[in-house]
Amino acid sequence: MTPAAARGNPWLLAGAAASALAAVAHLACIAIGPAAYLTMGAGPRMAELAAAGHWYPPTITVVIAGMLLVWSAYALSVAGVIRALPLRRTILVAITAVYLLRGFARPVLEPYFPDNSDRFWFWSSAICLAIGALHAIGLATLPGRAPRPG
């Protein structure tokens, strides 16, 4: 696949935009403060820590936002919008798998994060499934990925 052949893949562009938007939403929690953590459903403990100026909420939030921005960059790279990143297709397949697994993993993860609200679990799972689906469709529609006639 040449970058020009994939340029403008609307599914990957939408997936990249969604990951970037999710990163901005995470960073907004730091800027807005404890109320944003509560609104996003992170739970009262995270809001309390943020209100107390504890290092944990902004640190974990920046790490998650940074990861989401890297994931956005990989989708843009596979779409041919930015330069070729190392192992771009392989890594985007892994990113897609993580999004889809996270989307379906609520029953497994929820007991480990009891403070997170039902709203958080519903929306974060739905968003992860949607972004994973965008990436999966984008990868499946790349040139050279059509089924071969028998």
C-alpha positions as CSV (number, residue, x, y, z in Angstrom):
1,M,0.0,0.0,0.0
2,T,1.3,3.4,-0.9
3,P,0.3,6.3,1.3
4,A,-1.3,8.0,-1.7
5,A,-3.5,5.0,-2.3
6,A,-5.0,5.3,1.2
7,R,-5.1,9.1,1.4
8,G,-8.4,10.3,2.4
9,N,-9.7,7.0,3.8
10,P,-12.8,8.5,5.5
11,W,-13.0,5.7,8.1
12,L,-9.4,6.2,9.3
13,L,-9.8,10.0,9.2
14,A,-12.9,9.7,11.3
15,G,-11.2,7.3,13.7
16,A,-8.2,9.6,14.0
17,A,-10.5,12.6,14.7
18,A,-12.4,10.6,17.3
19,S,-9.2,9.6,19.1
20,A,-8.0,13.2,19.0
21,L,-11.3,14.4,20.3
22,A,-11.2,11.9,23.2
23,A,-7.7,13.2,24.0
24,V,-9.0,16.7,24.2
25,A,-11.9,15.6,26.4
26,H,-9.5,14.0,28.8
27,L,-7.3,17.1,28.9
28,A,-10.4,19.3,29.5
29,C,-10.9,17.4,32.8
30,I,-7.6,18.8,34.0
31,A,-8.4,22.3,32.9
32,I,-11.9,22.3,34.2
33,G,-11.2,20.4,37.4
34,P,-13.1,18.0,39.7
35,A,-16.5,18.8,38.2
36,A,-15.3,17.5,34.8
37,Y,-14.0,14.3,36.3
38,L,-17.5,13.8,37.8
39,T,-19.3,14.7,34.6
40,M,-17.1,12.3,32.6
41,G,-18.0,9.6,35.2
42,A,-14.5,9.0,36.6
43,G,-16.0,8.7,40.1
44,P,-15.9,10.7,43.3
45,R,-12.5,9.5,44.3
46,M,-10.8,11.0,41.2
47,A,-12.7,14.2,41.7
48,E,-11.7,14.3,45.4
49,L,-8.0,13.7,44.5
50,A,-8.2,16.4,41.8
51,A,-9.8,18.9,44.2
52,A,-7.0,18.1,46.7
53,G,-4.3,18.8,44.0
54,H,-3.1,15.3,44.1
55,W,-0.7,14.3,41.3
56,Y,-2.6,11.1,40.3
57,P,-5.6,12.5,38.3
58,P,-3.7,14.9,36.0
59,T,-0.9,12.3,35.5
60,I,-3.2,9.5,34.5
61,T,-5.2,11.8,32.4
62,V,-2.2,13.2,30.5
63,V,-0.9,9.6,29.9
64,I,-4.3,8.6,28.5
65,A,-4.5,11.7,26.4
66,G,-1.0,11.2,25.1
67,M,-1.8,7.6,24.2
68,L,-4.9,8.7,22.3
69,L,-3.0,11.3,20.4
70,V,-0.4,8.7,19.3
71,W,-3.3,6.4,18.3
72,S,-4.7,9.2,16.2
73,A,-1.4,9.8,14.6
74,Y,-1.2,6.1,13.6
75,A,-4.6,6.3,11.9
76,L,-3.5,9.4,10.1
77,S,-0.3,7.7,9.0
78,V,-2.1,4.6,7.6
79,A,-4.4,7.0,5.8
80,G,-1.4,8.7,4.2
81,V,-2.1,12.1,5.7
82,I,1.2,12.2,7.7
83,R,4.5,10.5,7.2
84,A,4.9,6.8,7.6
85,L,5.2,5.8,11.2
86,P,7.1,2.6,12.2
87,L,5.0,-0.6,11.7
88,R,2.0,1.6,11.1
89,R,-0.4,-1.0,9.8
90,T,0.5,-3.6,12.4
91,I,0.3,-1.1,15.2
92,L,-3.1,0.3,13.9
93,V,-4.4,-3.3,13.9
94,A,-3.3,-3.6,17.5
95,I,-4.9,-0.2,18.4
96,T,-8.1,-1.4,16.7
97,A,-8.0,-4.6,18.8
98,V,-7.5,-2.6,22.0
99,Y,-10.4,-0.3,21.2
100,L,-12.7,-3.2,20.4
101,L,-11.6,-5.3,23.5
102,R,-12.1,-2.3,25.7
103,G,-15.5,-1.7,24.3
104,F,-16.6,-5.3,25.2
105,A,-14.6,-5.6,28.4
106,R,-16.9,-3.7,30.8
107,P,-18.0,-6.9,32.7
108,V,-14.3,-7.8,33.3
109,L,-13.0,-4.3,34.1
110,E,-15.9,-2.8,36.1
111,P,-15.1,-4.7,39.4
112,Y,-11.6,-3.2,39.4
113,F,-12.9,0.4,39.1
114,P,-16.0,0.4,41.4
115,D,-16.1,4.2,41.7
116,N,-16.7,4.7,38.0
117,S,-20.3,5.5,37.2
118,D,-22.7,3.5,35.0
119,R,-22.7,6.5,32.7
120,F,-18.9,6.2,32.4
121,W,-19.0,2.5,31.6
122,F,-21.8,2.9,29.1
123,W,-20.4,5.9,27.2
124,S,-16.7,4.9,27.3
125,S,-17.6,1.4,26.1
126,A,-19.8,2.7,23.3
127,I,-17.1,5.2,22.2
128,C,-14.4,2.6,22.2
129,L,-16.6,0.2,20.2
130,A,-17.4,3.0,17.7
131,I,-13.7,4.1,17.3
132,G,-12.6,0.5,17.0
133,A,-15.3,-0.1,14.3
134,L,-14.1,3.0,12.4
135,H,-10.5,1.7,12.4
136,A,-11.6,-1.8,11.5
137,I,-13.6,-0.6,8.5
138,G,-10.8,1.7,7.5
139,L,-8.3,-1.1,7.6
140,A,-10.6,-3.5,5.7
141,T,-11.2,-0.9,3.0
142,L,-7.5,-0.1,2.3
143,P,-6.4,-0.8,-1.3
144,G,-5.1,-4.3,-1.7
145,R,-7.4,-5.7,0.9
146,A,-10.2,-6.7,-1.4
147,P,-11.0,-10.5,-1.4
148,R,-9.4,-12.4,-4.3
149,P,-11.7,-14.1,-6.7
150,G,-11.7,-17.9,-6.3
